[in-house]
Amino acid sequence: MDSSPVSCKWVKPQGPPRGFDFDVTKAEQIFDLLLKEKQLKVPEGHKIPTAQELNGKPYCKWHNTFTHTTNDCRVWRQQIQMAIEQGRLIFSQYAMKVDTHPFPPLTWWSALTLGGASQVSRSASTCVDLTGDGKLGYGFTSADELEEVDIGPGDKPRPTFISKKLDPHLRSQMIALLKEYPDCFAWDYTEMPGLDRSIIEHRLPLKKGFRPFQQRARQMKAEILEEVKKEIEKMLAAGFIRPCRYAEWISSIVPVEKKDGRWRVAIDFRDLNRATPKDEYPMPVAETLINAAAGHKVLSFMDGNAGYNQIFMAPEDIHKTAFRVPGAVGLFEYVVMTFGLKNAGATYQRAMNYIFHDLIGKLVEIYIDDVVVKSVSMEGHLDDLRRILDRTRKFGLRMNPKKCAFGVTAGQFLGFLVHEQGIDIGLKSQEAVRTMQPPTTKKELQRLISKINFVRRFISNLSGRIEPFMSLVKIKSDDEFHWGQQQALTRLSGI
């Protein structure tokens, strides 16, 4: 198309900086202009409602949803800003120049398709092989076949994973780099020193009016109890827990089997959590992180090893974490933060933001303990990875090498496959949508809508497609549930 400047006056207004190089109050007008110039494409059969049809209701043209306006859409603002920073969308005082397609196909997620109907997803498979559901360590899904490598000094195995697609020269460079930083990983609890208390501590303040509560003792099967005892011994040896006496708050164990066959000692902290106020620390927006991770040639995925256990409890709050173990094992309390405690995610995110604050959004994206290092080239990726590992070493953070994969072209991040061409639905999510069963109760319907909503970016006009279901969501608990929308459900599962 003609790349001559398109008349536009929406440069950033004078005044305090707002984080964008354009007037965010004109985001919808920019959308309309790009749509008019055929730089954006509306999904086939979809019609943007008119102002009369909206009748004052908020509507986002990018997401095709009625929850917010296009001007308020943070994701659309970020798409515009990314196009400006990459030189594909140029604003001046007098005109806006569109340099070819600012949102070209096979570059960003659903970039040419309004509301995430995923034109990218349907065509990207010709460029990236995503048919295999291979594992990155124990926790991820990858398009690359992985190779286990030993990065230890040789005294005992120190395995982690790298892509098999790396050429021999880059493979040797990657292994050499990882061998420089074995202290950034932990293969065992005892290799985790924990973050310094001056950086972060987890606190458990109590709301007024709540008294200490002691849960009833619970029983468990003998074979599970043996596994729990082993885990308790490991945590005692690592210094994660310690015996306690005269506890006021006492919680019970809920053993959970992990994907690798080991058992996690989860604690039922529901009573303690009800008495704890919520930490309003702002968490990252998952969609923004996924968008930012996509579009890069090389990715490395890392996962915090027993991440929460790397943060110490505030000394005055340790006694509140007391839990009992059946079978005459005893009563213990956590010295470190553990899963199940209220605000644990916010505390961990606060620590990660502190450690990587100047690298987030540039070299790395982080959601709690999920870390992805992103680069546009393999050579640059080695330098980026070195900077991340240097920072990891500086603050004593430890990653789980069994859940790491380095130098891959695509991998699973927050439930989606991200790669250079954009974003795809994970195979498990695809299968879950294809095999959706008709709900028989209101609760099952709510779970069904939640599953569909998870992949909403790939379904155009989602609100219109699920509208037949909404009348059933509004029924009262004592009303009869009658499912009569199988045709609409079949159309959804076939997308």
CORDAJO-V920328 format. One record per residue. N is the residue number from 1. PSI is psi in whole degrees, -180 to 180 (none if undefined). OMEGA is omega in whole degrees, 0 to 359 (999 if undefined). BURIAL is b if it has 24 or more other C-alpha atoms within 12 Angstrom, else e. Layout:
# CORDAJO-V920328
N,PSI,OMEGA,BURIAL  N,PSI,OMEGA,BURIAL
This chain:
# CORDAJO-V920328
1,165,179,e  2,127,182,e  3,17,178,e  4,153,185,e  5,140,175,e  6,131,183,b  7,123,183,e  8,138,181,b  9,20,187,e  10,50,172,b  11,169,181,b  12,128,180,b  13,159,177,e  14,148,179,e  15,-169,182,e  16,145,178,e  17,143,182,e  18,7,177,e  19,-1,180,e  20,153,180,b  21,21,178,b  22,167,180,b  23,107,185,b  24,-21,179,b  25,-7,179,b  26,18,183,b  27,-41,180,b  28,-39,179,b  29,-34,175,b  30,-41,177,b  31,-48,182,b  32,-39,180,b  33,-47,180,e  34,-34,177,b  35,-42,179,b  36,-40,181,e  37,8,177,b  38,33,174,e  39,-15,174,b  40,150,183,b  41,127,177,b  42,138,178,b  43,147,181,b  44,132,179,e  45,-4,181,e  46,142,180,e  47,128,177,e  48,127,182,b  49,147,178,e  50,168,179,e  51,-36,179,e  52,-40,179,e  53,-35,179,e  54,-36,178,e  55,45,177,e  56,-5,180,e  57,145,176,e  58,142,180,e  59,131,177,b  60,119,181,b  61,-27,180,b  62,-46,182,b  63,-11,184,b  64,55,181,b  65,157,183,b  66,20,183,b  67,-21,181,e  68,171,180,e  69,165,178,b  70,-38,179,b  71,-32,182,b  72,-4,186,b  73,112,181,b  74,-36,181,b  75,-43,179,b  76,-39,176,b  77,-42,182,b  78,-37,178,b  79,-43,179,b  80,-47,182,b  81,-41,179,b  82,-39,178,b  83,-38,178,b  84,-47,183,b  85,-30,180,e  86,6,174,e  87,16,181,e  88,-4,176,e  89,116,189,b  90,123,176,b  91,143,171,b  92,180,182,e  93,-25,187,e  94,-22,185,e  95,161,174,e  96,123,179,b  97,127,176,b  98,109,183,b  99,101,191,b  100,-137,183,e  101,116,178,b  102,-22,178,b  103,72,185,b  104,156,178,b  105,154,178,b  106,33,175,b  107,-52,178,b  108,164,177,b  109,130,175,b  110,36,191,b  111,-30,180,b  112,11,185,b  113,121,184,b  114,137,173,b  115,12,175,b  116,38,179,b  117,0,168,b  118,58,165,b  119,-34,177,b  120,-48,185,b  121,-37,184,b  122,-25,185,b  123,-17,186,e  124,-21,184,b  125,-18,177,b  126,-18,182,e  127,-32,183,e  128,127,180,b  129,106,180,b  130,21,183,b  131,-25,180,e  132,143,179,e  133,50,182,b  134,165,184,b  135,138,167,b  136,105,185,b  137,-126,180,b  138,-1,192,b  139,-11,188,b  140,169,172,b  141,135,187,b  142,151,171,b  143,-19,182,b  144,144,168,b  145,140,187,b  146,153,178,b  147,131,177,b  148,129,180,b  149,152,179,b  150,120,182,b  151,14,180,b  152,174,180,b  153,-8,178,e  154,-10,181,e  155,-33,174,e  156,159,186,e  157,137,177,e  158,74,188,b  159,148,165,b  160,-171,189,b  161,141,173,b  162,166,181,b  163,140,175,b  164,-10,181,b  165,-10,181,e  166,136,176,b  167,160,187,e  168,-40,182,e  169,-48,180,e  170,-33,178,e  171,-46,181,b  172,-36,178,e  173,-41,180,b  174,-46,180,b  175,-42,179,b  176,-40,178,e  177,-47,182,b  178,-33,179,b  179,-20,176,b  180,-19,187,e  181,48,178,b  182,-23,180,b  183,-1,175,b  184,0,182,b  185,158,178,b  186,119,178,b  187,-5,182,b  188,154,179,e  189,-38,186,b  190,-10,181,e  191,14,182,b  192,103,182,b  193,-23,182,b  194,154,179,b  195,146,181,b  196,141,181,e  197,-23,178,e  198,-19,178,e  199,-49,186,e  200,146,168,b  201,150,177,b  202,129,183,b  203,152,181,b  204,72,175,b  205,158,182,b  206,143,175,e  207,154,177,e  208,142,176,e  209,-4,180,e  210,132,178,e  211,155,178,e  212,145,183,b  213,138,179,e  214,116,181,e  215,157,177,e  216,152,175,e  217,142,180,e  218,154,178,e  219,158,176,e  220,163,182,e  221,149,184,e  222,-41,182,e  223,-33,177,e  224,-38,180,b  225,-37,178,b  226,-41,178,e  227,-38,179,e  228,-42,179,b  229,-42,179,b  230,-42,180,e  231,-37,177,b  232,-41,179,b  233,-40,179,b  234,-44,182,e  235,-34,176,b  236,-44,181,e  237,-34,181,e  238,-11,181,b  239,16,179,b  240,-34,181,b  241,168,176,b  242,154,177,b  243,149,178,b  244,163,180,e  245,154,176,e  246,45,181,e  247,141,176,b  248,-46,174,e  249,125,178,b  250,124,177,b  251,170,183,b  252,158,180,b  253,140,171,b  254,94,183,b  255,137,181,b  256,129,179,e  257,130,181,e  258,170,183,e  259,-30,182,e  260,10,176,e  261,-11,177,e  262,168,181,e  263,135,175,b  264,132,178,b  265,91,177,b  266,150,182,b  267,139,178,b  268,90,182,b  269,21,186,b  270,-40,180,b  271,-42,177,b  272,-40,181,b  273,-35,178,b  274,-28,182,b  275,-4,183,e  276,130,177,b  277,154,181,e  278,137,173,e  279,118,185,e  280,24,178,e  281,131,185,e  282,125,178,e  283,153,179,b  284,152,176,b  285,119,186,e  286,-43,181,e  287,-40,179,b  288,-42,180,b  289,-41,180,b  290,-46,179,b  291,-41,183,b  292,-31,180,b  293,-30,181,b  294,160,177,b  295,12,180,b  296,143,186,b  297,-37,184,b  298,138,181,b  299,147,170,b  300,131,182,b  301,134,177,b  302,157,182,b  303,131,179,b  304,126,182,b  305,119,183,b  306,48,194,b  307,-50,184,b  308,-31,182,b  309,-4,178,b  310,-2,179,b  311,130,182,b  312,150,171,b  313,148,171,b  314,132,186,b  315,-38,183,e  316,-9,182,e  317,0,183,b  318,-41,186,b  319,-21,181,b  320,-16,183,b  321,12,184,b  322,141,177,b  323,152,180,b  324,145,176,b  325,125,180,b  326,174,178,b  327,34,177,e  328,30,179,e  329,-47,175,e  330,-170,182,b  331,131,185,b  332,166,176,b  333,152,183,b  334,129,173,b  335,-24,180,b  336,163,176,b  337,144,181,b  338,166,177,b  339,146,177,b  340,-21,178,b  341,139,179,b  342,140,177,b  343,8,180,b  344,-41,179,b  345,-43,179,b  346,-39,179,b  347,-44,181,b  348,-42,179,b  349,-37,178,b  350,-41,180,b  351,-43,181,b  352,-40,177,b  353,-37,178,b  354,-43,185,e  355,-44,187,b  356,22,191,b  357,-40,184,e  358,-4,181,e  359,-19,180,b  360,133,181,b  361,-17,179,b  362,-57,181,b  363,-22,191,b  364,149,171,b  365,137,187,b  366,128,170,b  367,103,185,b  368,-109,182,b  369,8,175,b  370,120,186,b  371,130,174,b  372,123,176,b  373,130,188,b  374,142,180,b  375,156,180,b  376,-11,178,b  377,157,181,e  378,-41,180,b  379,-43,178,e  380,-28,182,e  381,-37,179,b  382,-40,177,b  383,-42,179,e  384,-43,181,b  385,-37,179,b  386,-42,180,b  387,-40,179,b  388,-44,180,b  389,-34,175,b  390,-44,180,b  391,-38,177,b  392,-45,180,b  393,-42,183,b  394,-40,185,e  395,4,176,b  396,21,178,b  397,147,180,b  398,137,177,b  399,157,179,b  400,107,185,b  401,-24,180,b  402,-15,178,b  403,22,179,b  404,150,173,b  405,125,188,b  406,139,174,b  407,31,181,b  408,162,179,b  409,-19,180,b  410,152,179,b  411,169,183,b  412,129,179,b  413,116,180,b  414,38,173,b  415,-3,180,b  416,152,175,b  417,118,179,b  418,143,181,b  419,-177,186,b  420,-34,183,b  421,-11,179,b  422,-131,186,b  423,141,176,b  424,158,174,b  425,137,175,b  426,152,183,b  427,-35,179,b  428,-39,179,e  429,-40,177,b  430,-46,181,b  431,-38,180,e  432,-39,179,e  433,-42,182,b  434,-31,185,e  435,23,180,e  436,132,180,b  437,149,179,e  438,132,179,b  439,151,178,e  440,-10,179,e  441,166,178,e  442,-39,181,b  443,-41,178,e  444,-37,177,e  445,-42,179,b  446,-39,177,e  447,-38,179,e  448,-46,179,b  449,-36,178,b  450,-41,178,e  451,-44,180,b  452,-40,182,b  453,-27,180,e  454,-33,181,b  455,29,186,b  456,-28,182,b  457,-18,181,b  458,4,183,b  459,113,179,b  460,148,178,b  461,46,183,b  462,-42,181,b  463,-36,178,b  464,-35,182,e  465,-34,182,b  466,2,180,b  467,-37,178,e  468,-23,182,e  469,-23,194,b  470,-29,179,e  471,-32,179,e  472,-27,178,b  473,-29,185,b  474,-4,182,e  475,153,179,e  476,160,185,e  477,-29,182,e  478,0,177,e  479,153,180,e  480,135,178,e  481,119,179,e  482,113,182,e  483,122,180,e  484,26,185,e  485,37,184,b  486,-34,180,e  487,-44,178,e  488,-39,179,e  489,-40,179,b  490,-41,178,e  491,-39,178,e  492,-46,184,b  493,-17,180,b  494,0,182,e  495,none,999,b
